Amino acid sequence: ENKQKKNIISKEDLLALNCWQLYGVTNKIPYIKSLERSGIITSFILDEKEIYYISYNLLEDYISASWIIQNKSDEELKEYALHNLFEINHEAQIKNGGNASLFSMIAALYSIKNNKECISFIDDLAENEHKRFVIEEYFRTFCWREYNDSLESFIASLDKYKVSPNIVWQIFVENSTKVNNELNAIGLNRLLNKYSLTRRDYLWTIFVNDLNELDIIIKYAYYIEKGNTLESVSEEKIKLLLILFSWFLTSSNRVLRDRISKAMIEILKHRFALCKYLLNLFKAVNDPYIIQRLFGIVFGAVMKRGLKDEGNFEGLAVYIYKEVFCKAEVYPDILLRDYARLIIERFIYEFPHKESNFENKIFKPPYTSQPIPRGTVIDYYKSEYYSGGRGCICSSMMFNSKVKSGGMYGDFGRYVFQAALSYFKNVDEDNIYYYAMDYIFNTLEYSDDLFGEYDKCRSGYWDRFSMRRTERIGKKYQWITFYNVLARLSDTHKLLGPYSDDKKDIQYNGPWNPYVRDFDPTLNIRYSMNHISTPVFEEEPLENSSFLINDVSKDEIDCWL
């Protein structure tokens, strides 16, 4: 009991400590969350108050646990845990949760000695906050110790003990690059692939959104982003790291997603053979945010790779040609298609003698996709739609048109979606609006039950000007819908000419007209030039003949290029 009192502190008292001001820490909550993720402190609810337990005292726990394991049989160990450590009462309730870290160390050493777990000791105890705390402390030990059974049994134990998702993901992140560990990135990949888009965004993406530079894995990613190479790291560990980073791409934290992407490019430009491996691994993933960005990352690696590596580059280009373009329907994402085509075009540019392996009409637009059907006319400003996270989507997506609604247009609907549609001829914008809303709610299955509270905290007029890092999950679904609809429109509609009286049809050629690209994989502003010599270029005088006139044909542009 004395140990428990010595090692706990209320949230109110923790935030009031003088050390914050002494060391100039202003963002207290993110710092505390980072300490939690590192296992240094643990939070739990006691008497309806949030309490923090200082759990990082491994040496003392290890010495005590070692003696207990060596001197007690299984039955004695169970009795000791229940009555000496937890002080259970006549109602089978744990009264002392202060020894949770010691029990967790006992469980770890017990597993090494007997090749099985002893968490079942507390199965029959009544539920209370102390038991919940003990369970969470026990599972946190898998951040630093081996799990001796299968991934399936681990998942079953997570379900049985109702472990918090944040603890689960901490375990997988900590074990992500450990080869031959069931809980590494391959295990994470198997687990996350089982979820629907919405369920995974609820359980995983919200966790990823809150990661920052106080987390070691993010600090490591940003270290790589600066151009620091991983020459001493094995190929297997690199694969595992890339798989983990790929799953971070589900994030609606735009800064985090972009910087992870740049880190992956820095890795792949030195491990170019892994590009095809990564695309193949995620080819069936049900989140367009991942697969779209992976193609962008691979294009970045293509442009920045150090060696020509013709064999691997050809294998990559042929793979993309077959998997993306030689299909009855080409994946309906306007940015993914662009990245995929650029990779093939770059290969042909570097190795023109291989051009005959690719047909231009196959990998250049227009492509084949499902046409946009008629959308159901619904007034989305009615109460059953216009609330919570769904209400945020309704406000944001509203077009500046005569669609059935009772509100003003939204920034995304007017200045992003509708603005892009205006480049195409003969588009029924009202129908696109109704179809897009239906796609978000019924195809992507946005759920207010899952995201309502979360998204409401990330919405508001002020958000337009504050450079918020993390967007709503609903905003992620808006972007997915936007790129999907534009891809399908570009397959069936011509573009307007540059002048209002221009009658000629213009074929869509890429997402520079309309300009909807959102990420430049060839540019890395954080790349450190300290360790290399900056190249020096000779300046050549420019003449008027070096430039094209304003209105030229596509053939003249191709000739100039």
VEXPATI-835731 format. One record per residue (C-alpha): x, y, z. Coordinates in steps of 0.5 Angstrom, whole numbers, padded with zeros to 4 digits, always signed. Each point is the difference from the previous one (the first is absolute). Last residue first. Layout:
REM VEXPATI-835731
XYZ/...
REM end
This chain:
REM VEXPATI-835731
+0021+0037-0149/-0001+0005-0006/-0003-0006-0005/-0005-0002+0006/-0002+0007+0000/-0001+0001-0007/-0004-0006+0000/-0004+0002+0005/-0002+0006-0003/+0002+0007+0001/-0003+0006+0003/+0005+0005+0005/+0006+0000-0005/+0005-0005+0002/+0007+0002+0003/+0007-0001-0002/-0001+0004-0006/+0000+0006+0005/+0007-0001+0002/+0003-0002+0006/+0007+0000+0002/+0003-0006+0003/+0002-0001+0007/+0005-0005+0002/-0003-0004+0006/+0004-0002+0007/-0002-0006+0004/+0000+0000+0007/+0005-0004+0003/-0002-0005+0005/-0001-0001+0008/-0003+0007+0001/-0006-0001-0005/-0005-0002+0005/-0007-0001-0004/-0005+0003+0004/-0003+0004-0006/-0001-0007-0004/-0003+0001-0007/-0001-0006-0005/-0006-0003+0004/-0004+0007-0001/-0006-0001+0003/-0007+0003-0001/-0002-0001-0007/-0006+0003-0002/+0001+0005-0006/-0005-0001-0005/+0004+0000-0005/+0006-0002+0004/-0004-0007+0002/+0002-0003-0007/-0002-0001-0007/-0007+0002-0001/-0002+0001-0007/-0002+0007-0002/-0006+0001-0004/+0000+0006-0005/-0006+0006+0001/+0004+0005+0003/-0004+0006+0002/+0001+0000+0007/+0008-0001-0001/+0005-0005+0003/-0004-0006-0003/-0005-0004+0004/+0002-0007+0001/-0003-0006-0003/-0004-0005+0004/+0000-0008+0001/+0006-0002+0003/+0002+0006+0003/-0007+0000+0004/+0002-0007+0003/+0007+0003+0002/-0004+0006+0003/-0005-0004+0004/+0005-0005+0003/+0005+0006+0002/-0006+0004+0003/-0003-0006+0004/+0007-0001+0003/+0001+0007+0002/-0007+0000+0003/+0001-0006+0004/+0007+0003+0003/-0005+0006+0002/-0004-0005+0004/+0006-0002+0004/+0000+0007+0001/+0007+0003-0001/+0006+0000+0004/+0006+0005-0001/-0004+0007+0001/+0003+0005-0004/-0004+0005+0004/-0004+0004-0005/-0005-0005-0003/-0001-0003+0007/-0003+0007+0003/-0007-0002-0004/-0001-0006+0004/+0002-0008+0000/+0005-0004+0004/-0004-0001+0006/-0006-0002-0003/+0004-0005-0004/+0002-0004+0006/-0007+0000+0003/-0004-0002-0006/+0006-0005-0003/-0003-0007+0002/-0007+0001+0002/+0000+0005-0006/+0002-0006-0005/+0003+0002-0007/-0002-0006-0004/+0005+0000-0006/-0006-0002-0004/-0006+0003+0004/+0002+0006+0003/+0006+0003-0004/-0003-0003-0007/-0007+0003+0002/+0003+0007+0001/+0004-0001-0007/-0006-0002-0004/-0004+0005+0003/+0005+0006-0002/+0002-0004-0007/-0007+0001-0001/-0001+0007+0001/+0007+0001-0004/-0003-0003-0006/+0006+0001-0004/+0000+0002-0007/+0007+0002-0002/+0006-0001+0006/+0004+0005+0003/-0006+0002+0005/+0000-0006+0003/+0007+0002+0003/-0003+0006+0003/-0006-0004+0003/+0004-0004+0004/+0005+0005+0003/-0003+0007+0000/-0007-0002+0001/-0001-0007+0003/+0007+0001+0004/-0002+0007+0003/-0008-0002+0001/-0006+0004-0003/-0005+0003+0004/-0006-0004+0003/-0007-0002-0001/+0002-0006-0005/-0003-0003-0006/+0005+0001-0006/+0000+0007-0003/+0007+0002-0001/+0006+0002+0005/+0002-0007+0002/-0001-0003+0007/+0006-0004+0002/+0002+0003+0006/-0007+0001+0003/-0002-0007-0001/+0007-0003+0002/-0001+0004+0007/-0007-0002+0001/+0002-0008-0001/+0005+0001+0005/-0005+0002+0005/-0007+0002-0003/-0003+0002-0006/-0002-0007-0003/-0006-0001+0004/-0001+0007+0001/-0002+0002-0007/+0006+0004-0003/+0002-0006-0005/-0006+0001-0004/+0000-0006-0004/+0000-0001-0008/+0002-0007-0001/+0006+0000-0005/+0000-0002-0007/+0006-0004-0002/+0007+0002-0001/+0003-0004-0005/+0004-0007+0002/+0007+0001-0003/+0004-0001-0006/+0006+0005-0001/+0001+0006-0004/+0006+0001+0001/+0007-0003-0001/+0002-0007+0002/-0004-0004-0005/+0000+0005-0006/+0008+0001+0001/+0001-0008-0001/+0006-0002+0004/+0005-0006-0002/+0002+0004-0006/+0003+0006+0004/+0006-0005+0003/+0005+0003-0005/-0002+0007+0003/+0003-0002+0007/+0001+0007+0004/-0006+0003-0003/-0004-0007-0001/+0001-0001+0008/-0002+0007+0001/-0006-0001-0004/-0002-0006+0004/+0001+0003+0007/-0004+0006-0002/-0006-0004-0002/+0000-0003+0007/+0000+0007+0003/-0005+0002-0004/-0005-0006+0001/+0001+0001+0007/-0002+0007+0000/-0006+0000-0004/-0003-0006+0004/-0005-0005-0003/+0005-0006-0001/+0000-0002-0007/-0006-0004-0003/+0001-0006-0004/+0007-0001+0002/+0006+0001-0004/+0001+0007+0004/+0002-0001+0007/+0002-0007+0001/+0003-0001-0007/+0004+0006-0001/+0002+0001+0007/+0003-0007+0000/+0003+0002-0007/+0003+0006+0003/+0003-0003+0007/+0003-0006-0004/+0003+0005-0005/+0003+0004+0006/+0002-0006+0004/+0004-0002-0006/+0003+0007-0002/+0003+0002+0006/+0002+0007-0002/+0003+0001+0007/-0001+0006+0005/-0008+0000+0000/-0003+0007+0001/-0005+0000-0006/-0002-0008+0001/+0000+0001+0007/-0005+0006-0001/-0004-0004-0004/-0001-0006+0005/-0002+0005+0005/-0006+0003-0005/-0002-0007-0001/+0000-0001+0008/-0004+0006+0000/-0006-0003-0004/+0001-0007+0004/-0001+0003+0007/-0005+0005-0001/-0004-0004-0004/-0002-0005+0006/-0002-0007-0002/+0007-0003-0001/+0000-0005-0006/+0007+0003-0003/+0003+0001+0007/+0005-0006+0000/+0001+0001-0008/+0002+0007+0001/+0005-0001+0005/+0003-0006-0003/+0001+0005-0007/+0003+0005+0004/+0005-0004+0004/+0005-0001-0006/+0001+0007+0001/+0004+0000+0007/+0004+0006+0000/-0006+0004-0004/-0005-0004+0005/+0003+0003+0006/+0000+0007-0002/-0007-0001-0003/-0003-0003+0007/+0002+0006+0004/-0003+0005-0005/-0007-0004+0001/+0001+0000+0007/+0001+0008-0001/-0007+0000-0004/-0004-0004+0005/+0002+0004+0006/-0001+0006-0003/-0007-0002-0003/-0002-0003+0007/-0006-0004-0004/+0004-0006+0001/-0001-0006-0004/+0008+0001-0002/+0002-0003+0007/-0001-0007-0003/+0005+0001-0005/+0005+0002+0005/-0001-0006+0004/+0001-0004-0007/+0006+0004-0001/+0003-0002+0007/-0001-0007-0001/+0003+0000-0007/+0006+0004+0003/+0001-0005+0005/+0000-0006-0005/+0005+0004-0004/+0005+0001+0006/+0002+0006+0003/+0007+0003-0001/-0001+0004-0006/-0006+0004+0003/+0001+0006-0003/-0001+0007+0003/-0003+0005-0006/-0004+0004+0005/-0006-0004-0001/+0003-0006+0004/+0001+0005+0006/-0008+0001-0001/-0001-0007+0000/+0004-0001+0006/-0004+0005+0004/-0006-0003-0002/+0002-0006+0003/+0002+0003+0006/-0006+0003+0002/+0001+0007+0002/+0001+0002-0007/-0008-0001-0001/-0005-0005+0000/-0007+0002+0001/-0003-0001-0007/+0003-0008+0001/-0005-0001+0005/-0006+0003-0004/+0002-0004-0005/+0000-0007+0003/-0006-0001+0004/-0005+0004-0004/+0004+0000-0006/+0000-0007+0000/-0007-0001+0001/-0002+0005-0005/+0004-0003-0006/-0002-0007+0002/+0005-0004+0004/+0003-0007-0001/+0006+0004-0004/+0002+0003+0007/+0002-0007+0003/+0004-0003-0005/+0004+0007-0001/+0001+0000+0007/+0003-0007+0000/+0004+0002-0005/+0002+0006+0003/+0002-0004+0006/-0004-0003+0006/+0002-0007-0002/+0007+0001+0000/+0005-0003-0005/+0003+0006-0001/-0001+0006+0004/-0002+0006-0004/-0007+0001+0003/+0001-0002+0007/-0001+0007+0003/-0005+0002-0005/-0004-0006+0001/+0000+0001+0008/-0002+0007-0001/-0006-0002-0004/-0003-0005+0005/+0001+0005+0005/-0003+0006-0004/-0006-0005-0001/-0001-0001+0007/+0000-0008+0002/-0007-0003+0001/+0003-0006+0004/-0003-0006-0005/+0000+0004-0006/+0008+0002+0001/+0001-0008+0002/-0003-0002-0007/+0004+0005-0003/+0006-0003+0003/-0002-0007-0002/-0001+0002-0007/+0007+0003+0000/+0003-0007+0002/+0003-0001+0007/+0006+0002+0004/+0000+0007+0000/+0007+0003+0001/+0001+0006+0005/+0001+0007-0001/-0007+0003-0003/-0003-0006+0003/+0001+0002+0007/-0006+0005-0002/-0005-0006+0001/+0001-0001+0007/+0000+0007+0002/-0007+0001-0004/-0003-0006+0004/+0003+0002+0006/-0004+0007-0001/-0006-0003-0002/+0000-0005+0006/+0001+0007+0005/-0006+0003-0004/-0005-0005+0002/-0002-0007-0003/-0001-0006+0005/+0006-0005+0000/-0001-0006-0004/+0005+0001-0005/+0005+0003+0005/+0005-0006-0001/-0001-0001-0007/+0005+0005-0001/+0005-0005+0001/+0003-0001-0007/+0004-0006-0003/+0007-0002-0002/+0001-0002+0007/+0006+0003+0002/+0000+0006-0005/-0008+0001+0001/+0001+0000+0008/+0006+0005-0001/-0005+0005-0004/-0006-0002+0005/+0004+0002+0006/+0002+0007-0004/-0007+0001-0001/-0002-0002+0008/+0006+0005+0002/-0003+0006-0005/-0007-0002+0003/+0002+0001+0007/-0004+0007+0001/-0006-0003-0002/-0002-0002+0008/-0007-0002+0001/-0001-0005-0005/-0008-0002+0000/-0002-0008+0002/-0005+0003+0004/+0003-0003+0006/+0006+0005-0001/+0006-0001-0005/+0006+0003+0003/+0003+0001-0007/+0008-0002+0002/-0001-0004+0006/-0007-0004-0001/+0000-0001-0007/+0007+0000-0003/+0002-0004+0006/-0006-0005-0001/+0002+0000-0007/+0008-0001+0001/-0002-0006+0005/-0004-0004-0005/+0006+0001-0005/+0005-0002+0005/+0004+0006+0003/+0007+0001+0002/+0003+0002-0007/-0005+0004-0003/-0001+0004+0006/+0008+0001+0001/+0000+0002-0008/-0006+0005+0001/+0003+0004+0006/+0006+0001-0004/-0004+0002-0007/-0004+0004+0004/+0005+0004+0003/+0004+0001-0007/-0006+0001-0004/-0003+0007+0004/-0004+0003-0005/-0007+0000+0002/-0001+0007+0003/-0008-0001+0000/-0004+0006-0002/-0007+0001+0003/-0006+0002-0004/-0006+0001+0005/-0006-0003+0001/+0002-0004+0006/+0006-0003-0004/+0000+0001-0007/+0007-0003-0004/+0006+0003-0003/+0007-0003+0000/+0007+0004+0000/+0006-0002-0003/-0003-0005-0005/+0003+0004-0006/-0007+0001-0002/-0002+0003+0006/+0006+0004+0000/-0002+0003-0007/-0007+0001+0003/+0003+0004+0005/+0004+0004-0005/-0006+0001-0004/-0004+0003+0006/+0005+0005+0003/+0002+0004-0006/+0003+0006+0003/+0006-0004+0003/+0005+0006+0001/+0005-0005+0005/-0002+0004+0007/-0007+0002-0003/-0002-0008-0001/+0004-0002+0007/-0004+0004+0004/-0005-0005+0000/-0008+0002-0001/-0001-0004-0006/+0002-0006+0005/-0004+0002+0006/-0007+0000-0005/+0002-0006-0003/+0000-0004+0007/+0007-0003+0002/+0002-0007+0001/+0006-0003+0002/+0001+0001+0007/-0007-0002+0002/+0000-0006-0004/+0007-0002+0004/-0003+0002+0007/-0006-0005-0002/
REM end
